[in-house]
Amino acid sequence: MIRFWLHLFFVLVCFGFWEPAEARRARYKSPSPSTEKKKTEAEKTIERLAPGQNINIDQMSGKWYLLSVASRCRNLLESGFKVESTTVTWTITGAKVSVSTVRKLNFECWEIKQDYMKTKTPGQLFLKGKRPAENLDIMVLETDYSSYAMLVLKRARKITMKLYGRSSEVPDNIVDKFENRAKTLNLGLDVIFQYPDYGFCESTEKVLDMT
């Protein structure tokens, strides 16, 4: 049981739900002049990240299949071969986007509930953390609403990029575009994880409500 809850914790960290306190403290230490360095092109690109133009969040409602994740999350780097089939359903009510993530954990189907909030920037959502350092920005970089969507989850300078599809497969040119965009964020093929296109949960046995 302890191993299961530890696994669940690290899964949530990778989804951008939580961040270890040690990481927060380390990130906010003031750099000394001797350790400061010029920003890389990837760092500059991350700072300039913005949603795609004219994104209509309301058209993102409905079910999506998680196809690929580009991330340097420690848990994925160590056990990315164990990723499980995952679906996400967006239900939009006014300024609130209720997000239901369904996937297997320890051979049981779990539903993880969250509430994102719309912002003044079209295509950008916000997830409030327990403290400002844990706030999360969610940006829709590109989508056609009917077949694919590319999202970035950003907390400070740490990012995760995700590719979703309305079905469990998308055309190769969309996959190539996702991988190329991830590369500009210093997320190369070595940190891109493909999710299974089979074995999806038809119903859930456990619920984790984080709303």
C-alpha positions, 0 to 999 in steps of 0.5 A: 500500500505504501508503494502504491501511494508513493507511485501515485504521488510521483504520477501527480508530480509529473502531471504538474499537480504537486512540486516537492518543497525541496525543488521550490526552495532550490529554485528560489535561491538567489543566484550569486554573480559567479553562478549566473549564466546567459540564457539558452535559446530554449530558456528564451523560448520558454519565457516567450511561450504563449497560447496559439492565436484565437484559441477558443477554449469552449471548443476544447470540451469533450474527451481527449486521448493522451498520446505523447508527453515531453517532459524531464519529470524524474518519474517518467525518466526512470519508469517511462516504459510503464506509462498507462493509457490515459484519457482526459475529459474537459467539461466547460462551465462559464469560466471554469474548466472541469478536468477529469483524468482517467488512467490505471494505477496499481491495476485499478482505474482511477479518476483524478478531478481538477478545476482549471480557470480561464484567464484573460488570455485566450487559450490559457488556463490557470490552476491555483496551487496551495501557494503562489510557487505552485501555481500552474499555467496551462496553454493550448499551443495549437489545435484543430479541436476535432483531431489533435491538441498540443498543450504546455503546462508551465510552472516557473521555468519548468514545463511539460508538453503534451499531445492529445487526440480525439482518438487514440491515433493522429496523423504522422505529420502532427506527431512530427510537428509535436516533436519539433516544437518540443525540441525548441523547448529543450525536450528532445526525443530522449524525453518524449514518452509515447502513451499506449493506444489500447487498454483504456479504462471503461469505468473507474474504481477510485476517485481522487478529487483535487477540486 
